[in-house]
């Protein structure tokens, strides 16, 4: 017996998760007012793959196929999650999540292209759990965001901390949007602490 009957459900779940992350990266959703329901998109089987992986008004996504697998583009620019670590936040003050265990993703850009890569507009978003809840970005230990450029042949790393509860570790997605010329890099998988 073929497993083809199960495929649309997995595809719909994956498409829904990608849509949730794309909306989080573009800043859509989360408002308290509920807008009128838009016309639903055609079923996934009728959409080209590129359309199924894109949200209205956002760039298409390029998936790595795992949390630790890099996304490499045609111009030889790549982005990867080079490290994942967990820290208990002891900092106190406005906006601090004192006592929470934070998840820190270290991202690394490698510029294999022949021109400088601008990293002044990098946006990193994380979602977790079955409902693809957006993880709160924190300012733990004054971690630096990406900035400046990466010269041709160079690399640059930066770390981003999120309040990501352990109940969501089984399903985590991290999106990295950095310019209009490249699709948003998507990393998905399970965390192990």
C-alpha positions, 0 to 999 in steps of 0.5 A: 500500500502506498504512503501517498495518502499521508503526504498531503498532511505532512506537506500542509503541516510543513507549509503552515509552519513555513508560513508562520515563520515567514509571517514572524519575519515580516512582522505580520500577525500578533495583533489583537484585532482580527482581520477579515479572513482572506480568501484561502490559497489554493490547495498545496497540490496546485501551487508551485513549490516556490509559492507554497514556501512563500508568504504573501509580501515576503521573500521565498524561503530556502530550507537547510533541512536541519538545524545544523545544516548550512543554507548555501545560495547560488552565489556561494554565500552561506549561513549556518547555525554554528553553535547552540547553547543554553544559559540561565539568565542571572542578569537583573533589570528592565527587560531581563528574563531573570532565572529563565534558561535562554537558548543562544544560537550562534550564526555564521555567514560565509561569503564565497561570492566575489563581492562584499556581503552587507549584514546591516539588515539581518533579522533572526526569528525563532518559533517553537512547538506544534503551534509555532509560537514565536520565541521572545528575543532577549538582550542577554549579555549584550550579544552583538547583532550582525552589522557591517559587511563580510568581505569576499572570502570572509566569515562573520559570526553573531549570537542571538538569545531567545526565551525558548521553553524546553516544552518547545524543543521538539520542534524549533524553526529559526529564520534568517533574513538578510537582504532582498537578493537571497531567500530567507534561510530556514533551519528546522529541527529538534533541540537537545539540552 
